[in-house]
């Protein structure tokens, strides 16, 4: 699995096949996202929004601005997270 974050304004990809687990996100950027009903980052974002988001939709979670970069009619595929100068782009499926 390849994962990248940057301290610049240019997002870099974090690739994962099959969906990134919430515990992997915790290890990657130190987020403490918890929800007993979902196990993936994409599922967590959908649950927080209450609907399947469209590309460009944003929400704030724990001081991070989370932006949906890619999505289809069934799932979130890529997110970017911004917190100060730290930027991460997360590919949720291969």
Secondary structure, DSSP 4 states (H G I P E B T S, - for coil): ----EESSSS--EE--SS--BHHHHHHHH------TT--BHHHHHHHHHTSPPPTT-EEEETTEEEEEEEE-SS-EEEEEEEETTEEEEEE---
